[in-house]
């Protein structure tokens, strides 16, 4: 083989390795960015569920009718935010997330919610149901995140 | 007779809520009895647009739509042909048909 051919082959291999390296680095960087986006979305969901619980507590405990109406509107507003976040996450995480959100939605807006005959003795029971439903939504997202990003590596086994 | 369209936000309330009239002026019972059912009686098909409101509670939706089966003798099959629910929030659409289906199943038993 002529020397020029050898140089051509070696330089081609060099370029190939460099391009492969760039491709792998780019892929890893994209993966990290995606992971950060998902993590941020799950954290936002957690914060919004906390705000929903806070608004619901205000709705249950407020005796002033204007403040109570404000709290009711806040409950709807926070539920709307959560629903939009679920709409975004559901295609990624799966139908189970929507099912968990439906349970939360029913727990918050079902029963005595927006009812004049709201029984005070049911307040704690209703609130507990909502806290549990909210936790179940978050658990569903965290299990997905751990399954996707915290897989045991072969060398850790 | 043609298709009638109900824009809930314009024709009823931007903040609907409650199941019964006794719960407030913008309840599911008021919406069903004053707007939805009369429109279903006078039109072949009724489209209900749910957009531009703050949100809907399950008691409001169940009473509005499940109540069509429970209180007015309508059936799931009939409503499938005559009722169209439109919303950018698909979640409500699926809940409404679930409430109608549940009420229909209860009416049959």
Interface residues (C-beta under 8 A of the other chain):
Chain A: X72 X73 X76 X77 X79 X80 X83 X86 X87 X98 X101 X102 X105 X106 X108 X109 X110 X111 X113 X114 X115 X116 X117
Chain B: X15 X17 X18 X19 X20 X22 X23 X24 X27 X54 X55 X56 X57 X58 X59 X60 X89 X90 X91 X95
